[in-house]
Structure formats: structure tokens, C-alpha cells
Amino acid sequence: MYKAGQFDVEVHFFPISADELAERSGKLRTLLLRGARRSIQHNEDPNQEVESCPAAGALPLGLVVK
């Protein structure tokens, strides 16, 4: 059972450049797409080997739900 004050988390925010933000967003998008595809393929046929897939490209920011 969780006890109050059992875990303390310290978070630090620091500014990054627009180029670094775009690079990190691209890497995250690639990882999320790859993981989603693996999850779908695993649910369809768990014994099938998952092939490597490149990112489909940049997604429009309008698709992102906050």
C-alpha cells in the first residue's frame, strides 16, 4: 500500500533549441509508431516476426490531442 511521502520526485526543466526539439519529437514519433506497429502485429499473430519499419514521416501537429 502506498504511504504518503514514500517517493519523492524532483523534476528539472531546461530550455532547448527549436532544432533539438524537432529532432527529439521525430525520434519519439518513430519510437511510438514502431511500438504501435509491433503491438498490432503481435495481437494479430504472436508468432510472426516483426519487421523493421522506418517512420512514415512528419505528422501534422493538428492530429496531436492535448
CHARMM-style PDB file with segment names, atoms N, HN, CA, C and O in Angstrom:
ATOM      1  N   MET     1       0.842  -1.169   0.000  1.00  0.00      PROA
ATOM      2  CA  MET     1       0.000   0.000   0.000  1.00  0.00      PROA
ATOM      3  C   MET     1       0.897   1.245   0.000  1.00  0.00      PROA
ATOM      4  O   MET     1       1.954   1.257   0.631  1.00  0.00      PROA
ATOM      5  N   TYR     2       0.475   2.258  -0.693  1.00  0.00      PROA
ATOM      6  HN  TYR     2      -0.384   2.248  -1.205  1.00  0.00      PROA
ATOM      7  CA  TYR     2       1.236   3.499  -0.825  1.00  0.00      PROA
ATOM      8  C   TYR     2       1.170   4.310   0.459  1.00  0.00      PROA
ATOM      9  O   TYR     2       0.098   4.509   1.030  1.00  0.00      PROA
ATOM     10  N   LYS     3       2.323   4.770   0.900  1.00  0.00      PROA
ATOM     11  HN  LYS     3       3.194   4.608   0.436  1.00  0.00      PROA
ATOM     12  CA  LYS     3       2.383   5.658   2.055  1.00  0.00      PROA
ATOM     13  C   LYS     3       2.741   7.047   1.568  1.00  0.00      PROA
ATOM     14  O   LYS     3       3.624   7.202   0.724  1.00  0.00      PROA
ATOM     15  N   ALA     4       2.075   8.041   2.082  1.00  0.00      PROA
ATOM     16  HN  ALA     4       1.358   7.915   2.767  1.00  0.00      PROA
ATOM     17  CA  ALA     4       2.345   9.426   1.687  1.00  0.00      PROA
ATOM     18  C   ALA     4       3.806   9.764   1.962  1.00  0.00      PROA
ATOM     19  O   ALA     4       4.332   9.468   3.035  1.00  0.00      PROA
ATOM     20  N   GLY     5       4.450  10.384   0.986  1.00  0.00      PROA
ATOM     21  HN  GLY     5       4.023  10.625   0.114  1.00  0.00      PROA
ATOM     22  CA  GLY     5       5.842  10.766   1.155  1.00  0.00      PROA
ATOM     23  C   GLY     5       6.818   9.627   0.925  1.00  0.00      PROA
ATOM     24  O   GLY     5       8.014   9.784   1.168  1.00  0.00      PROA
ATOM     25  N   GLN     6       6.335   8.491   0.465  1.00  0.00      PROA
ATOM     26  HN  GLN     6       5.363   8.363   0.267  1.00  0.00      PROA
ATOM     27  CA  GLN     6       7.199   7.342   0.256  1.00  0.00      PROA
ATOM     28  C   GLN     6       8.181   7.608  -0.892  1.00  0.00      PROA
ATOM     29  O   GLN     6       9.344   7.212  -0.817  1.00  0.00      PROA
ATOM     30  N   PHE     7       7.718   8.271  -1.940  1.00  0.00      PROA
ATOM     31  HN  PHE     7       6.773   8.593  -2.001  1.00  0.00      PROA
ATOM     32  CA  PHE     7       8.560   8.569  -3.085  1.00  0.00      PROA
ATOM     33  C   PHE     7       8.602  10.072  -3.311  1.00  0.00      PROA
ATOM     34  O   PHE     7       7.572  10.745  -3.260  1.00  0.00      PROA
ATOM     35  N   ASP     8       9.769  10.583  -3.555  1.00  0.00      PROA
ATOM     36  HN  ASP     8      10.606  10.037  -3.597  1.00  0.00      PROA
ATOM     37  CA  ASP     8       9.941  11.991  -3.899  1.00  0.00      PROA
ATOM     38  C   ASP     8      10.523  12.056  -5.296  1.00  0.00      PROA
ATOM     39  O   ASP     8      11.485  11.353  -5.606  1.00  0.00      PROA
ATOM     40  N   VAL     9       9.947  12.891  -6.133  1.00  0.00      PROA
ATOM     41  HN  VAL     9       9.166  13.461  -5.880  1.00  0.00      PROA
ATOM     42  CA  VAL     9      10.413  13.060  -7.497  1.00  0.00      PROA
ATOM     43  C   VAL     9      10.797  14.516  -7.693  1.00  0.00      PROA
ATOM     44  O   VAL     9      10.024  15.423  -7.384  1.00  0.00      PROA
ATOM     45  N   GLU    10      11.996  14.726  -8.209  1.00  0.00      PROA
ATOM     46  HN  GLU    10      12.624  13.990  -8.460  1.00  0.00      PROA
ATOM     47  CA  GLU    10      12.466  16.075  -8.481  1.00  0.00      PROA
ATOM     48  C   GLU    10      12.555  16.236  -9.990  1.00  0.00      PROA
ATOM     49  O   GLU    10      13.193  15.428 -10.664  1.00  0.00      PROA
ATOM     50  N   VAL    11      11.923  17.272 -10.524  1.00  0.00      PROA
ATOM     51  HN  VAL    11      11.405  17.929  -9.976  1.00  0.00      PROA
ATOM     52  CA  VAL    11      11.879  17.492 -11.965  1.00  0.00      PROA
ATOM     53  C   VAL    11      12.560  18.814 -12.280  1.00  0.00      PROA
ATOM     54  O   VAL    11      12.317  19.831 -11.630  1.00  0.00      PROA
ATOM     55  N   HSD    12      13.417  18.774 -13.292  1.00  0.00      PROA
ATOM     56  HN  HSD    12      13.614  17.948 -13.819  1.00  0.00      PROA
ATOM     57  CA  HSD    12      14.104  19.981 -13.746  1.00  0.00      PROA
ATOM     58  C   HSD    12      13.743  20.229 -15.195  1.00  0.00      PROA
ATOM     59  O   HSD    12      13.818  19.315 -16.016  1.00  0.00      PROA
ATOM     60  N   PHE    13      13.356  21.442 -15.520  1.00  0.00      PROA
ATOM     61  HN  PHE    13      13.295  22.184 -14.853  1.00  0.00      PROA
ATOM     62  CA  PHE    13      13.060  21.830 -16.892  1.00  0.00      PROA
ATOM     63  C   PHE    13      14.172  22.742 -17.381  1.00  0.00      PROA
ATOM     64  O   PHE    13      14.640  23.610 -16.645  1.00  0.00      PROA
ATOM     65  N   PHE    14      14.593  22.544 -18.621  1.00  0.00      PROA
ATOM     66  HN  PHE    14      14.213  21.839 -19.219  1.00  0.00      PROA
ATOM     67  CA  PHE    14      15.610  23.410 -19.179  1.00  0.00      PROA
ATOM     68  C   PHE    14      15.247  23.698 -20.636  1.00  0.00      PROA
ATOM     69  O   PHE    14      14.680  22.842 -21.314  1.00  0.00      PROA
ATOM     70  N   PRO    15      15.568  24.885 -21.113  1.00  0.00      PROA
ATOM     71  CA  PRO    15      15.211  25.248 -22.484  1.00  0.00      PROA
ATOM     72  C   PRO    15      16.087  24.505 -23.495  1.00  0.00      PROA
ATOM     73  O   PRO    15      17.272  24.275 -23.253  1.00  0.00      PROA
ATOM     74  N   ILE    16      15.491  24.135 -24.624  1.00  0.00      PROA
ATOM     75  HN  ILE    16      14.529  24.322 -24.820  1.00  0.00      PROA
ATOM     76  CA  ILE    16      16.244  23.537 -25.718  1.00  0.00      PROA
ATOM     77  C   ILE    16      15.916  24.299 -26.992  1.00  0.00      PROA
ATOM     78  O   ILE    16      14.889  24.970 -27.086  1.00  0.00      PROA
ATOM     79  N   SER    17      16.795  24.185 -27.956  1.00  0.00      PROA
ATOM     80  HN  SER    17      17.630  23.639 -27.880  1.00  0.00      PROA
ATOM     81  CA  SER    17      16.604  24.915 -29.211  1.00  0.00      PROA
ATOM     82  C   SER    17      15.482  24.276 -30.025  1.00  0.00      PROA
ATOM     83  O   SER    17      15.096  23.133 -29.782  1.00  0.00      PROA
ATOM     84  N   ALA    18      14.971  25.022 -30.984  1.00  0.00      PROA
ATOM     85  HN  ALA    18      15.285  25.951 -31.182  1.00  0.00      PROA
ATOM     86  CA  ALA    18      13.899  24.515 -31.846  1.00  0.00      PROA
ATOM     87  C   ALA    18      14.381  23.316 -32.655  1.00  0.00      PROA
ATOM     88  O   ALA    18      13.616  22.383 -32.895  1.00  0.00      PROA
ATOM     89  N   ASP    19      15.652  23.334 -33.079  1.00  0.00      PROA
ATOM     90  HN  ASP    19      16.274  24.092 -32.884  1.00  0.00      PROA
ATOM     91  CA  ASP    19      16.201  22.206 -33.844  1.00  0.00      PROA
ATOM     92  C   ASP    19      16.243  20.939 -32.994  1.00  0.00      PROA
ATOM     93  O   ASP    19      15.876  19.861 -33.463  1.00  0.00      PROA
ATOM     94  N   GLU    20      16.688  21.068 -31.749  1.00  0.00      PROA
ATOM     95  HN  GLU    20      16.986  21.943 -31.368  1.00  0.00      PROA
ATOM     96  CA  GLU    20      16.749  19.908 -30.862  1.00  0.00      PROA
ATOM     97  C   GLU    20      15.352  19.404 -30.528  1.00  0.00      PROA
ATOM     98  O   GLU    20      15.135  18.196 -30.430  1.00  0.00      PROA
ATOM     99  N   LEU    21      14.407  20.315 -30.353  1.00  0.00      PROA
ATOM    100  HN  LEU    21      14.583  21.296 -30.432  1.00  0.00      PROA
ATOM    101  CA  LEU    21      13.026  19.929 -30.096  1.00  0.00      PROA
ATOM    102  C   LEU    21      12.457  19.138 -31.276  1.00  0.00      PROA
ATOM    103  O   LEU    21      11.784  18.125 -31.080  1.00  0.00      PROA
ATOM    104  N   ALA    22      12.724  19.594 -32.485  1.00  0.00      PROA
ATOM    105  HN  ALA    22      13.271  20.416 -32.644  1.00  0.00      PROA
ATOM    106  CA  ALA    22      12.243  18.893 -33.679  1.00  0.00      PROA
ATOM    107  C   ALA    22      12.887  17.512 -33.790  1.00  0.00      PROA
ATOM    108  O   ALA    22      12.217  16.543 -34.148  1.00  0.00      PROA
ATOM    109  N   GLU    23      14.177  17.418 -33.486  1.00  0.00      PROA
ATOM    110  HN  GLU    23      14.720  18.205 -33.195  1.00  0.00      PROA
ATOM    111  CA  GLU    23      14.876  16.132 -33.549  1.00  0.00      PROA
ATOM    112  C   GLU    23      14.314  15.153 -32.519  1.00  0.00      PROA
ATOM    113  O   GLU    23      14.066  13.989 -32.834  1.00  0.00      PROA
ATOM    114  N   ARG    24      14.116  15.623 -31.299  1.00  0.00      PROA
ATOM    115  HN  ARG    24      14.317  16.569 -31.043  1.00  0.00      PROA
ATOM    116  CA  ARG    24      13.576  14.756 -30.244  1.00  0.00      PROA
ATOM    117  C   ARG    24      12.140  14.331 -30.560  1.00  0.00      PROA
ATOM    118  O   ARG    24      11.764  13.184 -30.317  1.00  0.00      PROA
ATOM    119  N   SER    25      11.346  15.245 -31.094  1.00  0.00      PROA
ATOM    120  HN  SER    25      11.651  16.177 -31.291  1.00  0.00      PROA
ATOM    121  CA  SER    25       9.965  14.915 -31.463  1.00  0.00      PROA
ATOM    122  C   SER    25       9.946  13.849 -32.558  1.00  0.00      PROA
ATOM    123  O   SER    25       9.125  12.932 -32.531  1.00  0.00      PROA
ATOM    124  N   GLY    26      10.853  13.978 -33.513  1.00  0.00      PROA
ATOM    125  HN  GLY    26      11.520  14.723 -33.535  1.00  0.00      PROA
ATOM    126  CA  GLY    26      10.948  12.992 -34.583  1.00  0.00      PROA
ATOM    127  C   GLY    26      11.328  11.615 -34.063  1.00  0.00      PROA
ATOM    128  O   GLY    26      10.757  10.608 -34.482  1.00  0.00      PROA
ATOM    129  N   LYS    27      12.300  11.572 -33.144  1.00  0.00      PROA
ATOM    130  HN  LYS    27      12.764  12.390 -32.804  1.00  0.00      PROA
ATOM    131  CA  LYS    27      12.716  10.292 -32.561  1.00  0.00      PROA
ATOM    132  C   LYS    27      11.582   9.663 -31.761  1.00  0.00      PROA
ATOM    133  O   LYS    27      11.349   8.458 -31.849  1.00  0.00      PROA
ATOM    134  N   LEU    28      10.876  10.478 -30.982  1.00  0.00      PROA
ATOM    135  HN  LEU    28      11.065  11.457 -30.911  1.00  0.00      PROA
ATOM    136  CA  LEU    28       9.757   9.973 -30.196  1.00  0.00      PROA
ATOM    137  C   LEU    28       8.661   9.433 -31.106  1.00  0.00      PROA
ATOM    138  O   LEU    28       8.115   8.360 -30.851  1.00  0.00      PROA
ATOM    139  N   ARG    29       8.336  10.169 -32.164  1.00  0.00      PROA
ATOM    140  HN  ARG    29       8.780  11.041 -32.372  1.00  0.00      PROA
ATOM    141  CA  ARG    29       7.318   9.741 -33.127  1.00  0.00      PROA
ATOM    142  C   ARG    29       7.696   8.396 -33.745  1.00  0.00      PROA
ATOM    143  O   ARG    29       6.852   7.511 -33.887  1.00  0.00      PROA
ATOM    144  N   THR    30       8.973   8.249 -34.112  1.00  0.00      PROA
ATOM    145  HN  THR    30       9.659   8.968 -33.996  1.00  0.00      PROA
ATOM    146  CA  THR    30       9.452   7.000 -34.698  1.00  0.00      PROA
ATOM    147  C   THR    30       9.284   5.843 -33.720  1.00  0.00      PROA
ATOM    148  O   THR    30       8.805   4.773 -34.095  1.00  0.00      PROA
ATOM    149  N   LEU    31       9.679   6.056 -32.465  1.00  0.00      PROA
ATOM    150  HN  LEU    31      10.069   6.925 -32.160  1.00  0.00      PROA
ATOM    151  CA  LEU    31       9.550   5.004 -31.460  1.00  0.00      PROA
ATOM    152  C   LEU    31       8.087   4.636 -31.210  1.00  0.00      PROA
ATOM    153  O   LEU    31       7.754   3.458 -31.079  1.00  0.00      PROA
ATOM    154  N   LEU    32       7.216   5.643 -31.143  1.00  0.00      PROA
ATOM    155  HN  LEU    32       7.487   6.600 -31.249  1.00  0.00      PROA
ATOM    156  CA  LEU    32       5.795   5.372 -30.902  1.00  0.00      PROA
ATOM    157  C   LEU    32       5.165   4.615 -32.062  1.00  0.00      PROA
ATOM    158  O   LEU    32       4.393   3.681 -31.846  1.00  0.00      PROA
ATOM    159  N   LEU    33       5.489   5.011 -33.292  1.00  0.00      PROA
ATOM    160  HN  LEU    33       6.116   5.769 -33.466  1.00  0.00      PROA
ATOM    161  CA  LEU    33       4.944   4.307 -34.461  1.00  0.00      PROA
ATOM    162  C   LEU    33       5.443   2.873 -34.523  1.00  0.00      PROA
ATOM    163  O   LEU    33       4.675   1.957 -34.816  1.00  0.00      PROA
ATOM    164  N   ARG    34       6.725   2.675 -34.250  1.00  0.00      PROA
ATOM    165  HN  ARG    34       7.349   3.419 -34.012  1.00  0.00      PROA
ATOM    166  CA  ARG    34       7.306   1.330 -34.268  1.00  0.00      PROA
ATOM    167  C   ARG    34       6.656   0.449 -33.203  1.00  0.00      PROA
ATOM    168  O   ARG    34       6.322  -0.706 -33.464  1.00  0.00      PROA
ATOM    169  N   GLY    35       6.479   1.000 -32.001  1.00  0.00      PROA
ATOM    170  HN  GLY    35       6.751   1.938 -31.789  1.00  0.00      PROA
ATOM    171  CA  GLY    35       5.850   0.234 -30.922  1.00  0.00      PROA
ATOM    172  C   GLY    35       4.395  -0.086 -31.215  1.00  0.00      PROA
ATOM    173  O   GLY    35       3.931  -1.187 -30.921  1.00  0.00      PROA
ATOM    174  N   ALA    36       3.666   0.872 -31.797  1.00  0.00      PROA
ATOM    175  HN  ALA    36       4.044   1.767 -32.036  1.00  0.00      PROA
ATOM    176  CA  ALA    36       2.265   0.625 -32.145  1.00  0.00      PROA
ATOM    177  C   ALA    36       2.163  -0.468 -33.189  1.00  0.00      PROA
ATOM    178  O   ALA    36       1.297  -1.339 -33.105  1.00  0.00      PROA
ATOM    179  N   ARG    37       3.044  -0.423 -34.170  1.00  0.00      PROA
ATOM    180  HN  ARG    37       3.747   0.285 -34.239  1.00  0.00      PROA
ATOM    181  CA  ARG    37       3.008  -1.449 -35.226  1.00  0.00      PROA
ATOM    182  C   ARG    37       3.329  -2.824 -34.651  1.00  0.00      PROA
ATOM    183  O   ARG    37       2.678  -3.810 -34.998  1.00  0.00      PROA
ATOM    184  N   ARG    38       4.324  -2.895 -33.779  1.00  0.00      PROA
ATOM    185  HN  ARG    38       4.852  -2.094 -33.497  1.00  0.00      PROA
ATOM    186  CA  ARG    38       4.671  -4.178 -33.154  1.00  0.00      PROA
ATOM    187  C   ARG    38       3.506  -4.705 -32.329  1.00  0.00      PROA
ATOM    188  O   ARG    38       3.220  -5.903 -32.347  1.00  0.00      PROA
ATOM    189  N   SER    39       2.836  -3.815 -31.608  1.00  0.00      PROA
ATOM    190  HN  SER    39       3.069  -2.842 -31.593  1.00  0.00      PROA
ATOM    191  CA  SER    39       1.704  -4.224 -30.787  1.00  0.00      PROA
ATOM    192  C   SER    39       0.579  -4.790 -31.648  1.00  0.00      PROA
ATOM    193  O   SER    39      -0.014  -5.816 -31.315  1.00  0.00      PROA
ATOM    194  N   ILE    40       0.295  -4.119 -32.746  1.00  0.00      PROA
ATOM    195  HN  ILE    40       0.777  -3.285 -33.017  1.00  0.00      PROA
ATOM    196  CA  ILE    40      -0.758  -4.586 -33.654  1.00  0.00      PROA
ATOM    197  C   ILE    40      -0.391  -5.933 -34.245  1.00  0.00      PROA
ATOM    198  O   ILE    40      -1.220  -6.844 -34.271  1.00  0.00      PROA
ATOM    199  N   GLN    41       0.840  -6.075 -34.722  1.00  0.00      PROA
ATOM    200  HN  GLN    41       1.513  -5.336 -34.702  1.00  0.00      PROA
ATOM    201  CA  GLN    41       1.262  -7.333 -35.324  1.00  0.00      PROA
ATOM    202  C   GLN    41       1.273  -8.452 -34.297  1.00  0.00      PROA
ATOM    203  O   GLN    41       0.935  -9.590 -34.621  1.00  0.00      PROA
ATOM    204  N   HSD    42       1.655  -8.146 -33.070  1.00  0.00      PROA
ATOM    205  HN  HSD    42       1.929  -7.221 -32.807  1.00  0.00      PROA
ATOM    206  CA  HSD    42       1.667  -9.169 -32.030  1.00  0.00      PROA
ATOM    207  C   HSD    42       0.251  -9.650 -31.727  1.00  0.00      PROA
ATOM    208  O   HSD    42       0.032 -10.842 -31.509  1.00  0.00      PROA
ATOM    209  N   ASN    43      -0.705  -8.732 -31.712  1.00  0.00      PROA
ATOM    210  HN  ASN    43      -0.527  -7.764 -31.889  1.00  0.00      PROA
ATOM    211  CA  ASN    43      -2.092  -9.112 -31.441  1.00  0.00      PROA
ATOM    212  C   ASN    43      -2.697  -9.902 -32.590  1.00  0.00      PROA
ATOM    213  O   ASN    43      -3.567 -10.744 -32.367  1.00  0.00      PROA
ATOM    214  N   GLU    44      -2.249  -9.643 -33.828  1.00  0.00      PROA
ATOM    215  HN  GLU    44      -1.543  -8.959 -34.010  1.00  0.00      PROA
ATOM    216  CA  GLU    44      -2.758 -10.386 -34.976  1.00  0.00      PROA
ATOM    217  C   GLU    44      -2.179 -11.794 -35.019  1.00  0.00      PROA
ATOM    218  O   GLU    44      -2.921 -12.768 -35.150  1.00  0.00      PROA
ATOM    219  N   ASP    45      -0.849 -11.908 -34.909  1.00  0.00      PROA
ATOM    220  HN  ASP    45      -0.247 -11.118 -34.802  1.00  0.00      PROA
ATOM    221  CA  ASP    45      -0.173 -13.198 -34.966  1.00  0.00      PROA
ATOM    222  C   ASP    45       1.053 -13.156 -34.062  1.00  0.00      PROA
ATOM    223  O   ASP    45       2.102 -12.661 -34.477  1.00  0.00      PROA
ATOM    224  N   PRO    46       0.943 -13.666 -32.832  1.00  0.00      PROA
ATOM    225  CA  PRO    46       2.045 -13.571 -31.876  1.00  0.00      PROA
ATOM    226  C   PRO    46       3.319 -14.281 -32.328  1.00  0.00      PROA
ATOM    227  O   PRO    46       4.399 -13.942 -31.845  1.00  0.00      PROA
ATOM    228  N   ASN    47       3.233 -15.249 -33.234  1.00  0.00      PROA
ATOM    229  HN  ASN    47       2.356 -15.524 -33.626  1.00  0.00      PROA
ATOM    230  CA  ASN    47       4.404 -15.997 -33.665  1.00  0.00      PROA
ATOM    231  C   ASN    47       5.104 -15.358 -34.853  1.00  0.00      PROA
ATOM    232  O   ASN    47       6.192 -15.797 -35.224  1.00  0.00      PROA
ATOM    233  N   GLN    48       4.515 -14.336 -35.459  1.00  0.00      PROA
ATOM    234  HN  GLN    48       3.631 -13.979 -35.157  1.00  0.00      PROA
ATOM    235  CA  GLN    48       5.093 -13.680 -36.626  1.00  0.00      PROA
ATOM    236  C   GLN    48       6.198 -12.723 -36.193  1.00  0.00      PROA
ATOM    237  O   GLN    48       6.035 -11.962 -35.239  1.00  0.00      PROA
ATOM    238  N   GLU    49       7.328 -12.769 -36.907  1.00  0.00      PROA
ATOM    239  HN  GLU    49       7.461 -13.387 -37.682  1.00  0.00      PROA
ATOM    240  CA  GLU    49       8.449 -11.868 -36.608  1.00  0.00      PROA
ATOM    241  C   GLU    49       8.110 -10.463 -37.078  1.00  0.00      PROA
ATOM    242  O   GLU    49       7.574 -10.282 -38.171  1.00  0.00      PROA
ATOM    243  N   VAL    50       8.419  -9.473 -36.258  1.00  0.00      PROA
ATOM    244  HN  VAL    50       8.855  -9.620 -35.370  1.00  0.00      PROA
ATOM    245  CA  VAL    50       8.130  -8.079 -36.592  1.00  0.00      PROA
ATOM    246  C   VAL    50       9.278  -7.535 -37.417  1.00  0.00      PROA
ATOM    247  O   VAL    50      10.438  -7.626 -37.014  1.00  0.00      PROA
ATOM    248  N   GLU    51       8.955  -6.966 -38.579  1.00  0.00      PROA
ATOM    249  HN  GLU    51       8.013  -6.893 -38.906  1.00  0.00      PROA
ATOM    250  CA  GLU    51       9.986  -6.406 -39.438  1.00  0.00      PROA
ATOM    251  C   GLU    51      10.257  -4.958 -39.047  1.00  0.00      PROA
ATOM    252  O   GLU    51       9.412  -4.295 -38.444  1.00  0.00      PROA
ATOM    253  N   SER    52      11.424  -4.488 -39.392  1.00  0.00      PROA
ATOM    254  HN  SER    52      12.109  -5.027 -39.882  1.00  0.00      PROA
ATOM    255  CA  SER    52      11.790  -3.109 -39.102  1.00  0.00      PROA
ATOM    256  C   SER    52      11.043  -2.181 -40.042  1.00  0.00      PROA
ATOM    257  O   SER    52      10.892  -2.473 -41.228  1.00  0.00      PROA
ATOM    258  N   CYS    53      10.577  -1.059 -39.505  1.00  0.00      PROA
ATOM    259  HN  CYS    53      10.701  -0.822 -38.541  1.00  0.00      PROA
ATOM    260  CA  CYS    53       9.865  -0.113 -40.353  1.00  0.00      PROA
ATOM    261  C   CYS    53      10.355   1.298 -40.079  1.00  0.00      PROA
ATOM    262  O   CYS    53      10.466   1.704 -38.923  1.00  0.00      PROA
ATOM    263  N   PRO    54      10.646   2.045 -41.129  1.00  0.00      PROA
ATOM    264  CA  PRO    54      11.032   3.436 -40.939  1.00  0.00      PROA
ATOM    265  C   PRO    54       9.811   4.281 -40.588  1.00  0.00      PROA
ATOM    266  O   PRO    54       8.675   3.876 -40.836  1.00  0.00      PROA
ATOM    267  N   ALA    55      10.047   5.432 -40.021  1.00  0.00      PROA
ATOM    268  HN  ALA    55      10.969   5.761 -39.819  1.00  0.00      PROA
ATOM    269  CA  ALA    55       8.939   6.334 -39.698  1.00  0.00      PROA
ATOM    270  C   ALA    55       8.264   6.781 -40.982  1.00  0.00      PROA
ATOM    271  O   ALA    55       8.915   6.937 -42.014  1.00  0.00      PROA
ATOM    272  N   ALA    56       6.978   6.984 -40.914  1.00  0.00      PROA
ATOM    273  HN  ALA    56       6.449   6.857 -40.075  1.00  0.00      PROA
ATOM    274  CA  ALA    56       6.202   7.361 -42.092  1.00  0.00      PROA
ATOM    275  C   ALA    56       6.412   8.812 -42.480  1.00  0.00      PROA
ATOM    276  O   ALA    56       5.900   9.251 -43.510  1.00  0.00      PROA
ATOM    277  N   GLY    57       7.141   9.554 -41.691  1.00  0.00      PROA
ATOM    278  HN  GLY    57       7.557   9.197 -40.855  1.00  0.00      PROA
ATOM    279  CA  GLY    57       7.364  10.967 -41.973  1.00  0.00      PROA
ATOM    280  C   GLY    57       6.705  11.819 -40.897  1.00  0.00      PROA
ATOM    281  O   GLY    57       6.132  11.304 -39.937  1.00  0.00      PROA
ATOM    282  N   ALA    58       6.796  13.098 -41.072  1.00  0.00      PROA
ATOM    283  HN  ALA    58       7.262  13.517 -41.851  1.00  0.00      PROA
ATOM    284  CA  ALA    58       6.258  14.020 -40.080  1.00  0.00      PROA
ATOM    285  C   ALA    58       4.733  13.995 -40.095  1.00  0.00      PROA
ATOM    286  O   ALA    58       4.107  14.002 -41.154  1.00  0.00      PROA
ATOM    287  N   LEU    59       4.162  13.966 -38.924  1.00  0.00      PROA
ATOM    288  HN  LEU    59       4.671  13.960 -38.063  1.00  0.00      PROA
ATOM    289  CA  LEU    59       2.707  14.017 -38.789  1.00  0.00      PROA
ATOM    290  C   LEU    59       2.296  15.454 -38.503  1.00  0.00      PROA
ATOM    291  O   LEU    59       3.012  16.178 -37.811  1.00  0.00      PROA
ATOM    292  N   PRO    60       1.156  15.872 -39.028  1.00  0.00      PROA
ATOM    293  CA  PRO    60       0.701  17.234 -38.746  1.00  0.00      PROA
ATOM    294  C   PRO    60       0.391  17.403 -37.260  1.00  0.00      PROA
ATOM    295  O   PRO    60      -0.170  16.509 -36.626  1.00  0.00      PROA
ATOM    296  N   LEU    61       0.759  18.544 -36.721  1.00  0.00      PROA
ATOM    297  HN  LEU    61       1.215  19.270 -37.235  1.00  0.00      PROA
ATOM    298  CA  LEU    61       0.536  18.793 -35.287  1.00  0.00      PROA
ATOM    299  C   LEU    61      -0.943  18.832 -34.939  1.00  0.00      PROA
ATOM    300  O   LEU    61      -1.289  18.651 -33.771  1.00  0.00      PROA
ATOM    301  N   GLY    62      -1.833  19.063 -35.904  1.00  0.00      PROA
ATOM    302  HN  GLY    62      -1.552  19.211 -36.853  1.00  0.00      PROA
ATOM    303  CA  GLY    62      -3.257  19.090 -35.656  1.00  0.00      PROA
ATOM    304  C   GLY    62      -3.802  17.745 -35.212  1.00  0.00      PROA
ATOM    305  O   GLY    62      -4.883  17.685 -34.626  1.00  0.00      PROA
ATOM    306  N   LEU    63      -3.070  16.653 -35.479  1.00  0.00      PROA
ATOM    307  HN  LEU    63      -2.192  16.702 -35.955  1.00  0.00      PROA
ATOM    308  CA  LEU    63      -3.511  15.317 -35.077  1.00  0.00      PROA
ATOM    309  C   LEU    63      -3.248  15.034 -33.615  1.00  0.00      PROA
ATOM    310  O   LEU    63      -3.833  14.115 -33.041  1.00  0.00      PROA
ATOM    311  N   VAL    64      -2.379  15.811 -33.013  1.00  0.00      PROA
ATOM    312  HN  VAL    64      -1.904  16.557 -33.479  1.00  0.00      PROA
ATOM    313  CA  VAL    64      -1.999  15.579 -31.633  1.00  0.00      PROA
ATOM    314  C   VAL    64      -3.060  16.141 -30.704  1.00  0.00      PROA
ATOM    315  O   VAL    64      -3.409  17.319 -30.780  1.00  0.00      PROA
ATOM    316  N   VAL    65      -3.570  15.286 -29.825  1.00  0.00      PROA
ATOM    317  HN  VAL    65      -3.287  14.329 -29.764  1.00  0.00      PROA
ATOM    318  CA  VAL    65      -4.583  15.704 -28.869  1.00  0.00      PROA
ATOM    319  C   VAL    65      -3.892  15.989 -27.550  1.00  0.00      PROA
ATOM    320  O   VAL    65      -3.143  15.153 -27.043  1.00  0.00      PROA
ATOM    321  N   LYS    66      -4.136  17.146 -27.000  1.00  0.00      PROA
ATOM    322  HN  LYS    66      -4.744  17.824 -27.411  1.00  0.00      PROA
ATOM    323  CA  LYS    66      -3.502  17.509 -25.732  1.00  0.00      PROA
ATOM    324  C   LYS    66      -4.465  17.290 -24.595  1.00  0.00      PROA
ATOM    325  OT1 LYS    66      -4.123  17.538 -23.439  1.00  0.00      PROA
TER     326      LYS     66
END
